[in-house]
């Protein structure tokens, strides 16, 4: 039976009625999103190629153009603003350190020197441009990854891996890891709630809260060992072995015209930028 | 010539695969959490990653599976917190050094991860806290320079804070985990005496 992984198993879903949300790696997304029509392998190629292109381009205008294209992709993916805010918050630490280190330790020559530091570093108008370009490149590459994570299901990644003829053990282990990430997070919250029910308070200053949360590390680790045993026994009970060969697959990768168009466009852009950058020297600061 | 019976050679079991998957998932979650820690505690040193004190125990208990879990878990965690794939994959090789160096030392010098003797402690402090931290942090501060995340002039300052954070995490938390949970780990079938089995 051939079912479509990219468009959300339409035959099965039709029988169940209208599906309003599909669970991706990071959140529930709309099945009406145009990016749903693209298969996971195309999206994976997009992440790698466009991520590389983002770091090949050092020119601010080309970099901002690419960023705006990727932001268009974010809009198409219909990622909620609240969610996007959380991800940007997670990146903010690294972005802040990057900006500060460029401000205090870089030596980018320019026409106007705003300040010079005792250790020989100076801040010019081009340092500011340099930081802006870095932000643009970094955010472009991050947002592409985000589009992938927000519009792809765990099962779709495994389907792509099977399509690439990776060994079954690799596909199985990857599926297990992806499943366990959400299971362990749920397990963590169960522990937190259990301790709350026993009267443990997680309020107070941030340091106090972190100290109390760290006290949960021991039961979490103990639970991990217990779960390893349970999962292992379950696998053995089902006769699973590492030598399992020729497994059948319920889902298959489906290619549509959108995949071919997108793959061609991304490959053309990658080749164009690579040739321009390394043969003709375009897109570089120098 | 003494030919070893094939049945006596330790084999990779499903337990190893399951343990590897669990360790990788834990690493991924902790690395993702680190991104949010930086956001809510602005003064936190850069290398302050909650996954670091678990990397060494996982490597010492589960051998190469623990090292692989450190690499893949931190790569997944890095990608989940917004680091571009092309940056995250070479960057987290530092975790291979962080977990791999103590593993090599413990296996070659036949030390016990339970830290029962003074010799075990000395090996742990030299290879599991100091040397691995210095090398891993050197890698962790140089790779971002290549991608333009920070300039070459900032390497020394960032390396120092990376080293301090990692030394604190490894020096205080990893021994507690090793002393407290090595018995537990031994009772799972995944505990390895060698590098993979």
Interface residues (C-beta under 8 A of the other chain):
Chain A: X25 X26 X47 X48 X51 X52 X54 X55 X87 X88 X89 X90 X91 X92 X93 X94 X96 X97 X98 X101 X102 X104 X105 X106 X107 X119 X121 X134 X137 X138 X141 X142 X144 X145 X146 X149 X169 X172 X173 X176 X177 X180 X181 X183 X184 X185 X188 X206 X218 X221 X222 X224 X225 X227 X228 X229 X231 X232 X235 X236 X240 X241 X242
Chain B: X12 X13 X14 X15 X17 X18 X19 X20 X21 X22 X24 X25 X26 X28 X29 X32 X35 X36 X37 X38 X39 X40 X41 X42 X44 X46 X72 X76 X79 X80 X81 X82 X83 X84 X85 X86 X87 X144 X147 X148 X149 X150 X151 X153 X154 X157 X158 X177 X180 X181 X184 X185 X187 X188 X189 X190
